[in-house]
Amino acid sequence: MAKTYREWNVEQSWLLPPSVMEFVPADHLAHFVRDTVREHLDLSAIVEPYEAEERGYPPYHPVMMTALLLYAYSQGIYSSRRIAKACEERVDFMAVTGLNRPDFRTVSDFRKRHLEALKGLFVQVLKLCQRAGLVKLGHVALDGTKVKANASKHKAMSYGRMPETEKRLKAEVGQWFSQAEVVDQEEDRRHGASRRGDELPEWVADKQRRIAKIAEAKAALEAEAQAAGQEAPQAKAQRNFTDPDSRIMMSGKEFVQAYNAQAAVDAEAQVIVAQSLSNCASDAQQLEPIVKQIKANTGRQAEELSADAGYCSEGNLAVLARHHINGYIATGRQSHSEAAAVGKRRRNGTRVAAMRTKLARGGRRSRYRLRKTLPEPVFGQIKQARGFRQFLLRGSAKVQGEWSLICTVHNLLKLAQAGRAR
């Protein structure tokens, strides 16, 4: 007896068109993101510019485009081309867009045009997390992670090398010009009568552009040095030609062209309550702005805050005291014998010495232990689970907007998980 199979007829037409609500299960993340954006976020800053525009070909709905971006980021898809492709091939994306298929240029332009307004979604989603009981502010841990810039470290040059390289390139270009008259006739014969024969070859034009970039980079480094009260930049000071705002930083065991991304994570559900981005490799300058942002974002201040030794300074510990925050800041690596004898060797009266004693007395039961269980897993989820290891945009302002979107999506996923658990 022949085996019976379910019917498979790819030419079969549908009598009734399907609903996008049925493309994925009712509890799918696509529905959650789409409905949260439609029903709970204020997108007036994104929608209003379209209302003021003159009549023309109707654009894609800005609310749909916002939901598309957030959902794509939640799936670890950041490239505008990959987002556009997903709109054509993946039913979960179709459930978000309602079968709309914006091309990659539309996606890219929308993200660039509304980046500043999209940054504001971070606080809105954070407040949703607060209302859902996911933010308690009993303990917040602060940490930074180096995220690669959209630029190669090999496209950077130190200030010390710039004069020598500029001089060499100018000499090469000048040498070509000095030979131009001699070879005019040969150039006419080689390139034809329609050309003058004295046009700049491509390599000369490239070197001229490089000379201009070097001059621009030198001027920028000199301006930065003057602003810092220095007579001249240090010879090792570098500037990248592709993304001048990025810096070479140590990440793990290697140097990368990067930005320093910061996140303050609440202990209740690993929700990010404050975030920022800097092109300074040091973390120490980031603590005070983050502390102020926690209060501005949530309406109240954290009771406790932990951070690693990169944030430890007399000034930062004074900031925590002024804001009435019980701090747990590492003061540097110590051996067990050093920790035992810390009371005998410390300098009396300093906040750092008092913090060192506080952590030593707490031992393994110290609240400082929460630091490793909060930001590091969050950075792992962002970089490993969702594959965000490099910025797509360039320039501090744009990259800050991109990092804000990443943090917004992280909190949105925490909100979705909490909804499923109930």
FENTASUL-V395391 format. One record per helix or strand of 2 or more residues. SS is the DSSP state (hx for helix, st for strand). FROM is the first residue (numbers start at 1). LEN is the number of residues. If there is no record, write none. Layout:
# FENTASUL-V395391
SS;FROM;LEN + SS;FROM;LEN
This chain:
# FENTASUL-V395391
hx;20;3 + hx;29;12 + hx;44;8 + hx;62;13 + hx;80;10 + hx;91;7 + hx;104;10 + hx;115;5 + hx;121;11 + st;139;10 + hx;153;3 + st;156;3 + hx;159;22 + hx;184;8 + hx;202;26 + st;238;3 + st;247;5 + st;254;13 + st;272;7 + hx;286;13 + st;304;4 + hx;309;3 + hx;314;9 + st;326;4 + hx;336;5 + hx;342;4 + hx;351;15 + hx;367;19 + hx;396;26
